[in-house]
Amino acid sequence: LNEHRTGRRQFLLAEIEGVPVAQLTVTTREGHREVGYMVAPDHRGHGFGTMAISTALKMFPGLSWCVQVRTGHEKSLNVFKKNGFTQVSTDERWVTMSATNPKIRPEFRRPGAAVAVQ
């Protein structure tokens, strides 16, 4: 993952052989962190979202995490569940999830996958 920081927000980019496959935004707020991610359409369904979230959890330890996922977006909900997030609340638009002790998954290894911080 390549990292770019602006204040309390970090932008991370996951690449394979120089091709972007996922991006994350990690925002540090008082007492917790919020995370958002997107996987490039051609790379969805191959575990890159799970890998990117897991890597962010390792890079920024120490605080609890919070995320909002659009209601009905099961694939994204599963990405966060695999990383130890649990559902806190839901409404017609959003599912709110949090993790105080998220799972730290083993290193993700795929041919050509790079996880590096600039």
Accessible surface in RSA format (square Angstrom, percent):
REM  Atomic radii and reference values for relative SASA: ProtOr
REM  Chains: A
REM  Algorithm: Lee & Richards
REM  Probe-radius: 1.40
REM  Slices: 20
REM RES _ NUM      All-atoms   Total-Side   Main-Chain    Non-polar    All polar
REM                ABS   REL    ABS   REL    ABS   REL    ABS   REL    ABS   REL
RES LEU A   1     3.54   2.0   0.00   0.0   3.54   8.9   1.31   0.9   2.24   6.0
RES ASN A   2    39.52  27.3  37.46  36.2   2.06   5.0  10.93  26.3  28.59  27.6
RES GLU A   3    22.92  13.2   7.85   5.9  15.07  35.9   2.65   5.1  20.27  16.6
RES HIS A   4   109.84  60.0 106.26  73.9   3.59   9.2  74.99  77.3  34.85  40.6
RES ARG A   5   144.40  60.6 122.07  62.2  22.34  53.2  45.05  61.6  99.35  60.2
RES THR A   6    69.88  49.7  55.80  56.6  14.09  33.6  56.18  75.5  13.70  20.7
RES GLY A   7    75.66  93.3   0.00   N/A  75.66  93.3  43.87 120.4  31.79  71.2
RES ARG A   8   157.97  66.3 149.01  76.0   8.96  21.3  56.19  76.8 101.78  61.7
RES ARG A   9    95.36  40.0  95.16  48.5   0.19   0.5  13.37  18.3  81.99  49.7
RES GLN A  10    12.10   6.8  12.10   8.8   0.00   0.0   0.00   0.0  12.10   9.2
RES PHE A  11    81.37  40.7  79.86  49.5   1.51   3.9  79.94  48.5   1.44   4.1
RES LEU A  12     2.89   1.6   0.00   0.0   2.89   7.3   1.16   0.8   1.73   4.7
RES LEU A  13    57.40  32.0  57.23  40.9   0.16   0.4  57.23  40.2   0.16   0.4
RES ALA A  14     0.67   0.6   0.67   1.0   0.00   0.0   0.67   0.9   0.00   0.0
RES GLU A  15    43.29  24.9  40.77  30.8   2.52   6.0   2.32   4.5  40.97  33.5
RES ILE A  16    29.76  16.9  28.44  21.2   1.32   3.2  28.44  20.5   1.32   3.6
RES GLU A  17   145.23  83.4 106.96  80.9  38.27  91.1  50.32  97.3  94.91  77.5
RES GLY A  18    58.75  72.5   0.00   N/A  58.75  72.5  29.38  80.6  29.37  65.8
RES VAL A  19    81.20  53.4  80.49  72.9   0.71   1.7  81.20  70.6   0.00   0.0
RES PRO A  20    68.63  50.0  63.44  57.8   5.19  18.9  63.67  52.6   4.96  30.8
RES VAL A  21     0.96   0.6   0.46   0.4   0.50   1.2   0.96   0.8   0.00   0.0
RES ALA A  22     4.20   3.9   0.00   0.0   4.20   9.6   3.20   4.5   1.00   2.6
RES GLN A  23    87.90  49.2  87.23  63.8   0.67   1.6  12.58  26.8  75.32  57.1
RES LEU A  24     1.62   0.9   0.00   0.0   1.62   4.1   0.64   0.4   0.98   2.6
RES THR A  25    39.53  28.1  38.25  38.8   1.28   3.0  19.78  26.6  19.75  29.9
RES VAL A  26     0.00   0.0   0.00   0.0   0.00   0.0   0.00   0.0   0.00   0.0
RES THR A  27    12.69   9.0  12.69  12.9   0.00   0.0   6.87   9.2   5.82   8.8
RES THR A  28    32.96  23.4  32.66  33.1   0.30   0.7  28.34  38.1   4.63   7.0
RES ARG A  29    96.86  40.7  92.67  47.2   4.19  10.0  27.82  38.0  69.04  41.8
RES GLU A  30   171.19  98.3 144.50 109.3  26.70  63.6  65.07 125.9 106.12  86.6
RES GLY A  31    51.93  64.0   0.00   N/A  51.93  64.0  31.12  85.4  20.81  46.6
RES HIS A  32    48.68  26.6  48.68  33.8   0.00   0.0  35.33  36.4  13.35  15.5
RES ARG A  33    32.10  13.5  32.10  16.4   0.00   0.0   0.00   0.0  32.10  19.5
RES GLU A  34    54.84  31.5  54.01  40.9   0.82   2.0  18.07  35.0  36.77  30.0
RES VAL A  35     9.77   6.4   0.56   0.5   9.22  22.2   2.83   2.5   6.94  18.8
RES GLY A  36    33.00  40.7   0.00   N/A  33.00  40.7  30.61  84.0   2.39   5.4
RES TYR A  37    53.46  25.0  21.19  12.1  32.27  84.0  18.21  13.7  35.24  43.4
RES MET A  38   100.10  51.8  95.93  63.5   4.16   9.9  64.33  54.7  35.76  47.4
RES VAL A  39    13.26   8.7  10.33   9.3   2.94   7.1  10.33   9.0   2.94   8.0
RES ALA A  40    25.86  23.8  24.09  37.2   1.77   4.0  24.80  34.9   1.06   2.8
RES PRO A  41    97.25  70.9  80.92  73.8  16.33  59.4  81.44  67.2  15.81  98.2
RES ASP A  42   128.80  90.2 101.42 100.9  27.37  64.7  29.68  69.8  99.12  98.9
RES HIS A  43    46.30  25.3  45.69  31.8   0.61   1.6  31.35  32.3  14.95  17.4
RES ARG A  44   131.99  55.4 116.39  59.3  15.60  37.1  50.78  69.4  81.21  49.2
RES GLY A  45    80.35  99.1   0.00   N/A  80.35  99.1  38.38 105.3  41.97  94.0
RES HIS A  46    92.16  50.4  82.38  57.3   9.78  25.0  55.28  57.0  36.88  42.9
RES GLY A  47    32.09  39.6   0.00   N/A  32.09  39.6  24.41  67.0   7.68  17.2
RES PHE A  48     7.19   3.6   5.77   3.6   1.42   3.7   5.77   3.5   1.42   4.1
RES GLY A  49     5.62   6.9   0.00   N/A   5.62   6.9   1.66   4.6   3.96   8.9
RES THR A  50    12.30   8.7  12.06  12.2   0.24   0.6   9.21  12.4   3.09   4.7
RES MET A  51     8.07   4.2   4.92   3.3   3.16   7.5   7.95   6.8   0.12   0.2
RES ALA A  52     0.00   0.0   0.00   0.0   0.00   0.0   0.00   0.0   0.00   0.0
RES ILE A  53     0.54   0.3   0.54   0.4   0.00   0.0   0.54   0.4   0.00   0.0
RES SER A  54     5.06   4.3   5.06   6.7   0.00   0.0   4.69  10.0   0.37   0.5
RES THR A  55    13.85   9.9  13.82  14.0   0.04   0.1   6.99   9.4   6.87  10.4
RES ALA A  56     0.37   0.3   0.37   0.6   0.00   0.0   0.37   0.5   0.00   0.0
RES LEU A  57     2.88   1.6   0.50   0.4   2.38   6.0   0.50   0.4   2.38   6.4
RES LYS A  58    64.54  31.5  42.54  26.1  22.01  52.4  41.39  37.3  23.16  24.7
RES MET A  59    51.73  26.8  22.96  15.2  28.78  68.5  30.38  25.8  21.35  28.3
RES PHE A  60    15.46   7.7  13.65   8.5   1.82   4.7  15.46   9.4   0.00   0.0
RES PRO A  61    96.99  70.7  80.60  73.5  16.39  59.6  85.29  70.4  11.70  72.7
RES GLY A  62    78.45  96.8   0.00   N/A  78.45  96.8  40.55 111.3  37.90  84.9
RES LEU A  63    60.97  34.0  52.46  37.5   8.50  21.4  57.06  40.1   3.91  10.5
RES SER A  64    33.53  28.3  28.49  38.0   5.05  11.6  13.17  28.0  20.36  28.5
RES TRP A  65     4.16   1.7   2.73   1.3   1.43   3.3   0.40   0.2   3.75   6.1
RES CYS A  66    33.38  25.2  33.38  37.2   0.00   0.0   6.95  17.6  26.42  28.5
RES VAL A  67     8.66   5.7   4.54   4.1   4.12   9.9   8.66   7.5   0.00   0.0
RES GLN A  68   103.00  57.6  81.23  59.4  21.77  51.8  18.35  39.1  84.65  64.2
RES VAL A  69     9.25   6.1   6.06   5.5   3.19   7.7   9.25   8.0   0.00   0.0
RES ARG A  70   126.33  53.0 123.54  63.0   2.79   6.7  51.58  70.5  74.75  45.3
RES THR A  71    67.03  47.7  44.34  45.0  22.69  54.1  44.34  59.6  22.69  34.3
RES GLY A  72    57.20  70.5   0.00   N/A  57.20  70.5  31.79  87.2  25.41  56.9
RES HIS A  73    93.87  51.3  87.03  60.5   6.84  17.5  62.31  64.2  31.56  36.7
RES GLU A  74    99.31  57.0  97.01  73.4   2.29   5.5  53.76 104.0  45.55  37.2
RES LYS A  75   164.83  80.4 160.62  98.6   4.21  10.0 107.22  96.5  57.61  61.4
RES SER A  76    15.50  13.1  15.35  20.5   0.15   0.3   3.44   7.3  12.06  16.9
RES LEU A  77    11.89   6.6  11.89   8.5   0.00   0.0  11.89   8.3   0.00   0.0
RES ASN A  78    66.05  45.5  65.85  63.6   0.20   0.5  12.40  29.8  53.65  51.9
RES VAL A  79    19.55  12.9  19.45  17.6   0.10   0.2  19.45  16.9   0.10   0.3
RES PHE A  80     2.60   1.3   2.60   1.6   0.00   0.0   2.60   1.6   0.00   0.0
RES LYS A  81    99.73  48.7  90.34  55.4   9.39  22.4  52.29  47.1  47.44  50.5
RES LYS A  82   104.46  51.0  98.49  60.4   5.97  14.2  54.51  49.1  49.95  53.2
RES ASN A  83     0.00   0.0   0.00   0.0   0.00   0.0   0.00   0.0   0.00   0.0
RES GLY A  84    20.86  25.7   0.00   N/A  20.86  25.7   9.45  25.9  11.41  25.5
RES PHE A  85     4.07   2.0   0.00   0.0   4.07  10.6   0.00   0.0   4.07  11.6
RES THR A  86    90.12  64.1  86.97  88.2   3.15   7.5  69.68  93.6  20.44  30.9
RES GLN A  87   101.76  56.9  72.66  53.1  29.10  69.3  20.37  43.4  81.39  61.7
RES VAL A  88    93.78  61.7  61.21  55.4  32.57  78.5  66.43  57.7  27.35  74.2
RES SER A  89    58.44  49.4  50.42  67.3   8.02  18.5  41.98  89.4  16.46  23.1
RES THR A  90    79.16  56.3  52.20  52.9  26.96  64.3  49.15  66.0  30.01  45.4
RES ASP A  91    75.41  52.8  59.89  59.6  15.52  36.7  34.72  81.7  40.70  40.6
RES GLU A  92   150.50  86.4 118.54  89.7  31.96  76.1  65.57 126.8  84.93  69.3
RES ARG A  93   130.26  54.7 124.30  63.4   5.97  14.2  49.71  67.9  80.55  48.8
RES TRP A  94    69.69  28.0  68.34  33.1   1.35   3.2  57.10  30.4  12.59  20.4
RES VAL A  95     7.94   5.2   7.94   7.2   0.00   0.0   7.94   6.9   0.00   0.0
RES THR A  96    26.40  18.8  26.40  26.8   0.00   0.0  18.67  25.1   7.73  11.7
RES MET A  97     0.59   0.3   0.59   0.4   0.00   0.0   0.59   0.5   0.00   0.0
RES SER A  98    33.29  28.1  32.57  43.5   0.72   1.6  16.73  35.6  16.55  23.2
RES ALA A  99     4.83   4.4   0.13   0.2   4.70  10.7   4.83   6.8   0.00   0.0
RES THR A 100   100.57  71.5  82.36  83.5  18.21  43.4  58.23  78.2  42.35  64.0
RES ASN A 101   136.31  94.0 110.31 106.6  26.00  62.6  35.11  84.5 101.20  97.8
RES PRO A 102    26.05  19.0  15.25  13.9  10.80  39.3  15.25  12.6  10.80  67.1
RES LYS A 103   120.39  58.7 112.67  69.1   7.72  18.4  75.36  67.8  45.03  48.0
RES ILE A 104   100.39  57.1  71.40  53.2  28.99  69.9  71.40  51.4  28.99  78.7
RES ARG A 105    82.33  34.6  78.60  40.1   3.73   8.9   7.00   9.6  75.33  45.7
RES PRO A 106   117.96  86.0  97.54  88.9  20.43  74.2 110.22  91.0   7.74  48.1
RES GLU A 107    96.79  55.6  75.32  57.0  21.47  51.1  41.98  81.2  54.80  44.7
RES PHE A 108    50.67  25.3  42.06  26.1   8.61  22.4  46.92  28.4   3.75  10.7
RES ARG A 109   178.17  74.8 148.71  75.8  29.46  70.1  74.39 101.7 103.77  62.9
RES ARG A 110    83.88  35.2  73.47  37.5  10.42  24.8  15.76  21.5  68.13  41.3
RES PRO A 111   128.35  93.5 105.07  95.8  23.28  84.6 117.81  97.3  10.54  65.5
RES GLY A 112    36.64  45.2   0.00   N/A  36.64  45.2  19.02  52.2  17.62  39.5
RES ALA A 113    25.88  23.8   3.92   6.0  21.96  49.9   3.92   5.5  21.96  58.2
RES ALA A 114    52.01  47.8  44.43  68.6   7.58  17.2  49.49  69.7   2.52   6.7
RES VAL A 115    53.69  35.3  22.42  20.3  31.27  75.4  22.42  19.5  31.27  84.8
RES ALA A 116    55.88  51.4  48.66  75.1   7.22  16.4  55.50  78.2   0.38   1.0
RES VAL A 117    81.09  53.4  49.25  44.6  31.84  76.7  49.41  42.9  31.68  85.9
RES GLN A 118   167.41  93.6 113.27  82.8  54.15 128.9  65.25 138.9 102.16  77.5
END  Absolute sums over single chains surface
CHAIN  1 A     6966.1       5450.7       1515.4       3730.6       3235.5
END  Absolute sums over all chains
TOTAL          6966.1       5450.7       1515.4       3730.6       3235.5
